[in-house]
């Protein structure tokens, strides 16, 4: 006997309509159960896929955060921004110092000029005082001589005028030749 069935005979016995309906109902129920299970598994797979996508996204974010190159660039940008601010402040401060240094240099030059002028004036005054000190003996000698000459000559000039003669206590008169003269009593000791 062979395993093959002849073509004119069916391979399995034919089922009745009721059996067929029951089989189809069982098959439909099994298919519906499988479909429900597949829907649940599809929903579960969608959740798993969503969680996997979120985990992948988090992993990529964590990878970016732990990437030394990107992390170094982030640090470099932050440090550069802060250094740029500090550098700008330092440049502004240096500029202010430069302006103030210029003002101070002008004030120092002005004060130096004033000091030099004051020193020059003091030196000139000291030179005048020294010249006066050098001339003082001559001047005092000249004044002494002038005083002595004045003592001798001044009464003669005063007596040459009639009112001066009276002030000196003399008498204004004329000589025998007619020359006016101031005379004083011989007891006083002088005669002009």
N, CA, C and O of each residue as an XYZ file, in Angstrom:
768
protein
N       0.805     -1.149      0.000
C       0.000      0.000      0.000
C       0.852      1.216      0.000
O       1.902      1.290      0.638
N       0.398      2.102     -0.687
C       1.194      3.319     -0.795
C       0.573      4.422      0.024
O      -0.615      4.387      0.345
N       1.381      5.393      0.357
C       0.911      6.500      1.189
C       0.074      7.458      0.370
O      -0.641      8.277      0.948
N       0.124      7.400     -0.828
C      -0.609      8.322     -1.656
C      -2.005      7.785     -1.897
O      -2.248      6.599     -2.117
N      -2.884      8.741     -1.839
C      -4.269      8.358     -2.101
C      -4.543      8.571     -3.560
O      -3.987      9.481     -4.175
N      -5.356      7.778     -4.101
C      -5.653      7.948     -5.518
C      -6.413      9.254     -5.737
O      -7.076      9.730     -4.815
N      -6.339      9.831     -6.897
C      -6.943     11.121     -7.160
C      -8.454     11.103     -7.109
O      -9.042     12.169     -6.925
N      -9.069     10.077     -7.245
C     -10.521     10.082     -7.215
C     -11.065      9.968     -5.815
O     -12.272     10.123     -5.624
N     -10.245      9.707     -4.837
C     -10.706      9.631     -3.462
C     -10.194     10.848     -2.679
O      -9.056     11.286     -2.848
N     -11.057     11.367     -1.835
C     -10.620     12.505     -1.042
C      -9.618     12.038      0.024
O      -9.629     10.878      0.436
N      -8.730     12.987      0.473
C      -7.686     12.661      1.428
C      -8.270     12.459      2.813
O      -7.804     11.593      3.552
N      -9.251     13.213      3.174
C      -9.883     12.998      4.462
C     -11.374     12.906      4.245
O     -11.913     13.402      3.256
N     -12.021     12.267      5.181
C     -13.453     12.096      4.972
C     -14.146     13.453      5.011
O     -13.705     14.331      5.752
N     -15.105     13.639      4.321
C     -15.866     14.871      4.233
C     -16.716     15.009      5.472
O     -17.284     14.050      5.994
N     -16.779     16.294      5.933
C     -17.533     16.555      7.142
C     -18.933     17.014      6.762
O     -19.189     17.523      5.671
N     -19.795     16.810      7.695
C     -21.160     17.251      7.461
C     -21.229     18.756      7.655
O     -20.284     19.383      8.133
N     -22.341     19.308      7.283
C     -22.504     20.762      7.386
C     -22.444     21.216      8.833
O     -21.839     22.246      9.129
N     -23.034     20.499      9.705
C     -23.007     20.889     11.114
C     -21.581     20.783     11.669
O     -21.116     21.644     12.416
N     -20.938     19.748     11.295
C     -19.558     19.606     11.755
C     -18.688     20.714     11.170
O     -17.808     21.282     11.818
N     -18.988     20.978      9.921
C     -18.224     22.017      9.264
C     -18.487     23.367      9.924
O     -17.544     24.130     10.134
N     -19.699     23.677     10.247
C     -20.076     24.911     10.894
C     -19.409     24.971     12.270
O     -18.850     26.000     12.649
N     -19.469     23.876     13.005
C     -18.837     23.854     14.320
C     -17.322     24.060     14.180
O     -16.709     24.791     14.957
N     -16.752     23.422     13.206
C     -15.310     23.567     12.974
C     -14.988     25.015     12.611
O     -14.009     25.591     13.087
N     -15.836     25.588     11.757
C     -15.596     26.980     11.361
C     -15.771     27.924     12.551
O     -15.025     28.892     12.699
N     -16.756     27.635     13.391
C     -16.955     28.463     14.565
C     -15.749     28.338     15.499
O     -15.249     29.330     16.029
N     -15.294     27.099     15.688
C     -14.120     26.902     16.522
C     -12.901     27.617     15.912
O     -12.107     28.262     16.598
N     -12.807     27.465     14.610
C     -11.692     28.102     13.918
C     -11.795     29.635     14.033
O     -10.779     30.295     14.250
N     -12.996     30.211     13.893
C     -13.223     31.649     13.993
C     -12.946     32.117     15.421
O     -12.357     33.179     15.622
N     -13.367     31.332     16.412
C     -13.133     31.686     17.808
C     -11.627     31.679     18.084
O     -11.091     32.589     18.716
N     -10.961     30.634     17.595
C      -9.520     30.547     17.792
C      -8.834     31.716     17.086
O      -7.908     32.335     17.610
N      -9.326     31.994     15.873
C      -8.751     33.100     15.116
C      -9.000     34.439     15.821
O      -8.112     35.292     15.848
N     -10.196     34.632     16.392
C     -10.517     35.864     17.118
C      -9.646     35.959     18.360
O      -9.138     37.037     18.671
N      -9.463     34.859     19.072
C      -8.608     34.848     20.265
C      -7.175     35.194     19.899
O      -6.495     35.961     20.580
N      -6.740     34.591     18.783
C      -5.376     34.885     18.333
C      -5.254     36.344     17.897
O      -4.233     36.994     18.124
N      -6.315     36.840     17.268
C      -6.309     38.234     16.822
C      -6.237     39.178     18.024
O      -5.501     40.164     18.002
N      -7.008     38.870     19.076
C      -6.982     39.692     20.276
C      -5.595     39.659     20.908
O      -5.043     40.675     21.330
N      -5.053     38.424     20.952
C      -3.713     38.302     21.506
C      -2.701     39.080     20.672
O      -1.799     39.718     21.215
N      -2.849     39.025     19.388
C      -1.929     39.743     18.503
C      -2.098     41.261     18.665
O      -1.121     42.010     18.619
N      -3.366     41.709     18.857
C      -3.595     43.137     19.105
C      -2.935     43.561     20.418
O      -2.294     44.609     20.494
N      -3.103     42.727     21.450
C      -2.483     43.035     22.731
C      -0.963     43.027     22.594
O      -0.269     43.896     23.122
N      -0.469     42.036     21.880
C       0.975     41.985     21.676
C       1.445     43.170     20.818
O       2.546     43.679     21.027
N       0.629     43.609     19.864
C       0.972     44.792     19.042
C       1.027     46.034     19.916
O       1.928     46.862     19.779
N       0.034     46.161     20.835
C       0.039     47.299     21.756
C       1.270     47.222     22.668
O       1.947     48.221     22.913
N       1.538     46.014     23.159
C       2.701     45.824     24.009
C       3.989     46.122     23.251
O       4.908     46.729     23.799
N       4.057     45.696     21.991
C       5.237     45.987     21.167
C       5.364     47.494     20.898
O       6.473     48.025     20.849
N       4.229     48.177     20.725
C       4.263     49.626     20.527
C       4.812     50.313     21.777
O       5.616     51.241     21.685
N       4.357     49.837     22.971
C       4.882     50.393     24.212
C       6.376     50.112     24.338
O       7.159     50.987     24.708
N       6.751     48.882     24.026
C       8.166     48.520     24.093
C       8.970     49.377     23.115
O      10.057     49.852     23.441
N       8.423     49.566     21.915
C       9.092     50.388     20.902
C       9.225     51.834     21.387
O      10.273     52.454     21.207
N       8.139     52.387     22.017
C       8.182     53.747     22.553
C       9.249     53.848     23.640
O      10.051     54.782     23.662
N       9.240     52.844     24.557
C      10.244     52.853     25.625
C      11.653     52.719     25.048
O      12.590     53.350     25.539
N      11.799     51.917     24.033
C      13.120     51.747     23.411
C      13.560     53.042     22.738
O      14.732     53.413     22.805
N      12.621     53.728     22.089
C      12.937     55.010     21.444
C      13.341     56.039     22.499
O      14.314     56.773     22.324
N      12.574     56.082     23.606
C      12.922     57.010     24.688
C      14.293     56.671     25.266
O      15.109     57.556     25.524
N      14.533     55.367     25.467
C      15.828     54.948     26.007
C      16.946     55.291     25.027
O      18.021     55.729     25.437
N      16.695     55.094     23.745
C      17.696     55.429     22.725
C      17.972     56.933     22.725
O      19.124     57.357     22.635
N      16.894     57.747     22.828
C      17.042     59.203     22.857
C      17.825     59.636     24.100
O      18.699     60.500     24.037
N      17.482     59.007     25.232
C      18.214     59.331     26.461
C      19.670     58.906     26.350
O      20.565     59.601     26.831
N      19.901     57.782     25.724
C      21.278     57.303     25.562
C      22.066     58.249     24.661
O      23.235     58.531     24.922
N      21.413     58.744     23.581
C      22.091     59.685     22.688
C      22.388     60.982     23.448
O      23.474     61.547     23.317
N      21.409     61.456     24.250
C      21.633     62.658     25.058
C      22.749     62.446     26.056
O      23.607     63.311     26.232
N      22.737     61.293     26.713
C      23.806     60.993     27.663
C      25.138     60.859     26.946
O      26.180     61.258     27.467
N      25.096     60.302     25.763
C      26.338     60.167     24.993
C      26.876     61.549     24.629
O      28.083     61.780     24.688
N      25.972     62.481     24.249
C      26.409     63.842     23.945
C      26.994     64.521     25.190
O      27.979     65.255     25.109
N      26.360     64.258     26.347
C      26.853     64.887     27.574
C      28.169     64.288     28.033
O      28.991     64.968     28.648
N      28.360     63.031     27.736
C      29.611     62.392     28.168
C      30.662     62.394     27.068
O      31.768     61.891     27.263
N      30.321     62.957     25.912
C      31.285     63.041     24.831
C      32.309     64.108     25.205
O      31.952     65.278     25.338
N      33.563     63.730     25.376
C      34.568     64.701     25.813
C      34.724     65.876     24.847
O      34.961     67.005     25.277
N      34.595     65.621     23.568
C      34.759     66.700     22.594
C      33.645     67.728     22.735
O      33.909     68.928     22.810
N      32.385     67.253     22.774
C      31.259     68.178     22.911
C      31.280     68.870     24.273
O      31.011     70.066     24.376
N      31.604     68.101     25.317
C      31.675     68.668     26.655
C      32.794     69.710     26.730
O      32.625     70.761     27.348
N      33.920     69.421     26.109
C      35.028     70.375     26.063
C      34.641     71.632     25.301
O      34.985     72.741     25.710
N      33.919     71.458     24.180
C      33.471     72.632     23.418
C      32.513     73.483     24.246
O      32.576     74.712     24.212
N      31.620     72.817     24.994
C      30.688     73.550     25.848
C      31.452     74.322     26.921
O      31.158     75.489     27.178
N      32.423     73.674     27.540
C      33.235     74.347     28.550
C      34.005     75.501     27.911
O      34.083     76.591     28.479
N      34.574     75.259     26.728
C      35.342     76.306     26.050
C      34.462     77.511     25.727
O      34.884     78.654     25.903
N      33.227     77.254     25.250
C      32.315     78.368     24.947
C      31.990     79.160     26.208
O      31.987     80.391     26.192
N      31.718     78.449     27.299
C      31.381     79.118     28.551
C      32.566     79.923     29.066
O      32.418     81.081     29.457
N      33.739     79.305     29.064
C      34.939     79.995     29.538
C      35.260     81.185     28.632
O      35.625     82.255     29.118
N      35.123     80.998     27.307
C      35.383     82.108     26.380
C      34.448     83.277     26.645
O      34.871     84.433     26.641
N      33.166     82.970     26.878
C      32.211     84.045     27.149
C      32.604     84.799     28.411
O      32.594     86.030     28.432
N      32.950     84.061     29.467
C      33.345     84.718     30.715
C      34.659     85.475     30.533
O      34.800     86.597     31.021
N      35.616     84.875     29.840
C      36.896     85.542     29.607
C      36.715     86.783     28.737
O      37.396     87.788     28.943
N      35.801     86.719     27.765
C      35.543     87.903     26.932
C      35.010     89.041     27.794
O      35.400     90.195     27.619
N      34.105     88.709     28.737
C      33.588     89.741     29.635
C      34.712     90.308     30.500
O      34.841     91.522     30.655
N      35.520     89.412     31.057
C      36.622     89.856     31.915
C      37.629     90.665     31.095
O      38.129     91.692     31.554
N      37.922     90.195     29.880
C      38.867     90.907     29.016
C      38.333     92.294     28.670
O      39.082     93.270     28.673
N      37.040     92.378     28.371
C      36.445     93.682     28.067
C      36.542     94.606     29.283
O      36.845     95.791     29.145
N      36.283     94.061     30.470
C      36.409     94.866     31.689
C      37.851     95.317     31.892
O      38.102     96.467     32.252
N      38.796     94.411     31.660
C      40.208     94.765     31.821
C      40.630     95.832     30.808
O      41.380     96.750     31.140
N      40.144     95.705     29.579
C      40.480     96.707     28.551
C      39.909     98.065     28.940
O      40.581     99.087     28.807
N      38.654     98.074     29.425
C      38.045     99.337     29.849
C      38.807     99.930     31.034
O      39.031    101.139     31.089
N      39.204     99.081     31.977
C      39.962     99.547     33.134
C      41.316    100.095     32.705
O      41.754    101.135     33.197
N      41.978     99.393     31.788
C      43.279     99.860     31.290
C      43.124    101.193     30.582
O      43.968    102.078     30.727
N      42.044    101.343     29.810
C      41.794    102.615     29.130
C      41.588    103.737     30.160
O      42.129    104.834     30.020
N      40.797    103.435     31.191
C      40.570    104.440     32.240
C      41.881    104.790     32.933
O      42.146    105.960     33.211
N      42.713    103.767     33.215
C      44.013    104.030     33.818
C      44.866    104.883     32.889
O      45.569    105.786     33.344
N      44.811    104.604     31.601
C      45.600    105.364     30.632
C      45.164    106.829     30.617
O      45.998    107.735     30.604
N      43.852    107.048     30.620
C      43.334    108.424     30.643
C      43.765    109.124     31.932
O      44.232    110.263     31.905
N      43.604    108.430     33.060
C      43.982    109.022     34.339
C      45.493    109.250     34.408
O      45.951    110.242     34.974
N      46.267    108.318     33.824
C      47.718    108.472     33.805
C      48.096    109.712     32.994
O      49.011    110.446     33.368
N      47.387    109.945     31.876
C      47.637    111.149     31.080
C      47.314    112.412     31.864
O      48.070    113.383     31.833
N      46.176    112.393     32.574
C      45.820    113.550     33.394
C      46.858    113.767     34.484
O      47.273    114.895     34.750
N      47.270    112.668     35.109
C      48.259    112.763     36.175
C      49.594    113.271     35.635
O      50.258    114.078     36.285
N      49.989    112.805     34.453
C      51.245    113.276     33.854
C      51.159    114.775     33.578
O      52.125    115.503     33.804
N      50.008    115.240     33.093
C      49.829    116.673     32.867
C      49.907    117.461     34.166
O      50.532    118.520     34.225
N      49.263    116.930     35.216
C      49.301    117.617     36.511
C      50.717    117.628     37.073
O      51.161    118.637     37.620
N      51.432    116.501     36.937
C      52.806    116.436     37.432
C      53.688    117.412     36.655
O      54.532    118.089     37.243
N      53.494    117.487     35.327
C      54.283    118.428     34.523
C      53.979    119.858     34.949
O      54.883    120.682     35.081
N      52.697    120.144     35.163
C      52.314    121.491     35.603
C      52.959    121.813     36.952
O      53.500    122.901     37.146
N      52.894    120.851     37.886
C      53.505    121.065     39.195
C      55.021    121.192     39.081
O      55.631    122.009     39.771
N      55.626    120.388     38.216
C      57.083    120.493     38.016
C      57.449    121.856     37.449
O      58.430    122.469     37.870
N      56.647    122.331     36.483
C      56.906    123.660     35.922
C      56.763    124.737     36.994
O      57.581    125.653     37.082
N      55.713    124.616     37.809
C      55.519    125.587     38.879
C      56.672    125.524     39.874
O      57.163    126.558     40.328
N      57.103    124.313     40.211
C      58.215    124.145     41.151
C      59.492    124.763     40.571
O      60.221    125.473     41.265
N      59.750    124.482     39.286
C      60.952    125.047     38.660
C      60.870    126.570     38.633
O      61.867    127.248     38.878
N      59.689    127.111     38.338
C      59.512    128.563     38.328
C      59.739    129.138     39.726
O      60.404    130.161     39.888
N      59.177    128.463     40.733
C      59.351    128.915     42.116
C      60.823    128.857     42.518
O      61.335    129.783     43.147
N      61.503    127.769     42.155
C      62.931    127.651     42.474
C      63.718    128.757     41.777
O      64.619    129.344     42.375
N      63.386    129.047     40.514
C      64.070    130.131     39.785
C      63.857    131.474     40.470
O      64.794    132.260     40.616
N      62.617    131.734     40.890
C      62.343    132.997     41.565
C      63.082    133.091     42.898
O      63.612    134.145     43.249
N      63.114    131.971     43.643
C      63.843    131.961     44.915
C      65.331    132.196     44.668
O      65.980    132.950     45.392
N      65.863    131.538     43.633
C      67.286    131.724     43.306
C      67.575    133.169     42.913
O      68.600    133.728     43.303
N      66.663    133.780     42.131
C      66.851    135.179     41.748
C      66.833    136.086     42.978
O      67.645    137.004     43.092
N      65.902    135.824     43.897
C      65.828    136.638     45.109
C      67.077    136.450     45.965
O      67.619    137.407     46.517
N      67.526    135.188     46.064
C      68.743    134.937     46.835
C      69.943    135.628     46.187
O      70.819    136.147     46.879
N      69.973    135.628     44.852
C      71.072    136.316     44.162
C      71.009    137.814     44.434
O      72.045    138.446     44.642
N      69.803    138.391     44.436
C      69.663    139.815     44.752
C      70.109    140.092     46.176
O      70.786    141.085     46.439
N      69.727    139.206     47.104
C      70.130    139.393     48.503
C      71.644    139.306     48.618
O      72.261    140.095     49.334
N      72.250    138.344     47.910
C      73.704    138.194     47.955
C      74.390    139.433     47.362
O      75.389    139.918     47.894
N      73.833    139.936     46.247
C      74.400    141.163     45.669
C      74.256    142.325     46.643
O      75.171    143.135     46.793
N      73.101    142.404     47.306
C      72.895    143.474     48.286
C      73.866    143.317     49.453
O      74.426    144.300     49.937
N      74.066    142.059     49.911
C      75.021    141.822     51.002
C      76.437    142.205     50.576
O      77.211    142.738     51.370
N      76.763    141.930     49.320
C      78.099    142.289     48.838
C      78.248    143.807     48.754
O      79.338    144.333     48.977
N      77.191    144.495     48.444
C      77.246    145.960     48.321
C      77.004    146.668     49.655
O      77.274    147.862     49.782
N      76.506    145.951     50.630
C      76.130    146.568     51.900
C      77.300    147.301     52.579
O      77.101    148.414     53.067
N      78.488    146.732     52.630
C      79.596    147.505     53.256
C      79.869    148.805     52.511
O      80.105    149.843     53.130
N      79.838    148.751     51.194
C      80.075    149.973     50.409
C      78.947    150.974     50.619
O      79.166    152.179     50.737
N      77.732    150.432     50.663
C      76.579    151.302     50.853
C      76.611    151.943     52.232
O      76.373    153.143     52.370
N      76.905    151.142     53.254
C      76.952    151.706     54.620
C      78.126    152.695     54.753
O      78.017    153.722     55.424
N      79.234    152.363     54.108
C      80.358    153.315     54.120
C      79.990    154.600     53.415
O      80.305    155.692     53.887
N      79.321    154.466     52.283
C      78.893    155.655     51.538
C      77.908    156.476     52.339
O      77.970    157.705     52.335
N      76.985    155.797     53.036
C      76.024    156.527     53.862
C      76.730    157.230     55.027
O      76.361    158.346     55.394
N      77.724    156.592     55.596
C      78.470    157.224     56.704
C      79.201    158.472     56.205
O      79.202    159.518     56.854
N      79.814    158.330     55.048
C      80.518    159.490     54.476
C      79.524    160.593     54.153
O      79.775    161.765     54.434
N      78.413    160.222     53.570
C      77.382    161.205     53.244
C      76.861    161.875     54.505
O      76.601    163.078     54.514
N      76.711    161.109     55.554
C      76.233    161.671     56.819
C      77.233    162.693     57.373
O      76.843    163.777     57.807
N      78.504    162.347     57.356
C      79.536    163.263     57.859
C      79.586    164.525     56.994
O      79.667    165.641     57.508
N      79.536    164.329     55.677
C      79.550    165.482     54.774
C      78.306    166.325     55.010
O      78.358    167.555     55.022
N      77.166    165.622     55.202
C      75.919    166.351     55.474
C      76.002    167.151     56.748
O      75.482    168.264     56.815
N      76.649    166.603     57.767
C      76.796    167.338     59.028
C      77.635    168.601     58.837
O      77.405    169.634     59.466
N      78.587    168.475     57.970
C      79.442    169.637     57.752
C      78.833    170.631     56.763
O      78.935    171.840     56.973
N      78.219    170.162     55.721
C      77.776    171.015     54.631
C      76.327    171.461     54.819
O      75.975    172.572     54.423
N      75.512    170.651     55.392
C      74.080    170.955     55.468
C      73.804    172.258     56.226
O      72.977    173.043     55.762
N      74.430    172.522     57.330
C      74.141    173.808     57.992
C      74.517    175.010     57.124
O      73.858    176.047     57.194
N      75.565    174.885     56.308
C      75.918    175.987     55.419
C      74.817    176.245     54.412
O      74.485    177.395     54.124
N      74.227    175.131     53.856
C      73.146    175.314     52.875
C      71.910    175.892     53.537
O      71.221    176.742     52.972
N      71.642    175.420     54.740
C      70.457    175.925     55.435
C      70.658    177.417     55.775
O      69.735    178.223     55.657
N      71.828    177.743     56.180
C      72.104    179.130     56.587
C      72.161    180.070     55.397
O      72.108    181.283     55.599
N      72.265    179.592     54.191
C      72.348    180.453     53.015
C      71.000    181.045     52.652
O      70.918    181.882     51.754
N      69.950    180.629     53.327
C      68.603    181.149     53.082
C      68.182    181.898     54.349
O      68.431    181.399     55.446
N      67.551    183.081     54.243
C      67.200    183.847     55.442
C      66.335    183.060     56.430
O      66.557    183.154     57.637
N      65.354    182.286     55.952
C      64.502    181.540     56.881
C      65.274    180.416     57.539
O      65.017    180.095     58.700
N      66.229    179.798     56.817
C      67.071    178.762     57.392
C      67.971    179.327     58.458
O      68.239    178.664     59.460
N      68.434    180.518     58.264
C      69.293    181.176     59.234
C      68.551    181.390     60.545
O      69.110    181.198     61.625
N      67.306    181.782     60.442
C      66.490    182.005     61.639
C      66.273    180.674     62.343
O      66.314    180.624     63.572
N      66.038    179.571     61.586
C      65.822    178.250     62.183
C      67.064    177.832     62.937
O      66.956    177.229     64.005
N      68.210    178.125     62.428
C      69.458    177.759     63.106
C      69.761    178.681     64.299
O      70.720    178.453     65.036
N      68.958    179.692     64.478
C      69.180    180.599     65.618
C      70.151    181.731     65.308
O      70.688    182.374     66.210
N      70.367    181.963     64.003
C      71.284    183.017     63.606
C      70.538    184.292     63.234
O      69.318    184.405     63.349
N      71.344    185.236     62.783
C      70.798    186.530     62.407
C      71.214    186.791     60.979
O      72.384    186.633     60.628
N      70.275    187.184     60.162
C      70.554    187.451     58.760
C      70.944    188.890     58.627
O      70.197    189.789     59.014
N      72.111    189.112     58.082
C      72.621    190.477     57.969
C      73.473    190.602     56.719
O      73.590    189.644     55.954
N      74.064    191.755     56.502
C      74.928    191.985     55.338
C      76.323    192.371     55.832
O      76.497    192.966     56.896
N      77.274    192.016     55.035
C      78.649    192.398     55.346
C      78.898    193.819     54.870
O      78.018    194.436     54.271
N      80.073    194.337     55.128
C      80.394    195.695     54.723
C      80.470    195.816     53.223
O      80.315    196.904     52.669
N      80.709    194.705     52.565
C      80.757    194.754     51.116
C      79.376    194.557     50.508
O      79.215    194.661     49.292
N      78.374    194.272     51.343
C      77.012    194.137     50.887
C      76.590    192.705     50.584
O      75.539    192.488     49.980
N      77.384    191.734     50.990
C      77.031    190.317     50.761
C      76.170    189.864     51.936
O      76.568    190.035     53.088
N      74.984    189.282     51.665
C      74.153    188.815     52.775
C      74.818    187.621     53.474
O      75.455    186.788     52.830
N      74.663    187.555     54.777
C      75.310    186.509     55.555
C      74.472    186.204     56.778
O      73.756    187.062     57.296
N      74.575    184.954     57.231
C      73.899    184.514     58.461
C      74.959    184.509     59.547
O      75.994    183.857     59.409
N      74.706    185.226     60.617
C      75.681    185.303     61.697
C      75.044    184.830     62.977
O      73.830    184.909     63.166
N      75.874    184.349     63.828
C      75.410    183.921     65.134
C      76.309    184.570     66.169
O      77.428    185.002     65.893
N      75.798    184.611     67.291
C      76.558    185.248     68.366
C      77.872    184.507     68.554
O      77.899    183.279     68.471
N      78.944    185.213     68.801
C      80.255    184.587     68.914
C      80.347    183.694     70.132
O      81.220    182.829     70.202
N      79.489    183.885     71.062
C      79.477    183.028     72.236
C      78.961    181.618     71.906
O      79.255    180.663     72.626
N      78.203    181.495     70.834
C      77.671    180.168     70.458
C      78.742    179.346     69.786
O      78.627    178.121     69.762
N      79.768    179.947     69.245
C      80.878    179.193     68.705
C      80.865    178.978     67.217
O      81.731    178.256     66.722
N      79.978    179.532     66.490
C      80.060    179.314     65.051
C      79.710    180.575     64.317
O      78.961    181.412     64.821
N      80.234    180.714     63.157
C      80.021    181.909     62.347
C      79.990    181.482     60.893
O      80.867    180.751     60.435
N      78.995    181.932     60.179
C      78.869    181.506     58.773
C      79.099    182.632     57.874
O      79.037    182.471     56.655
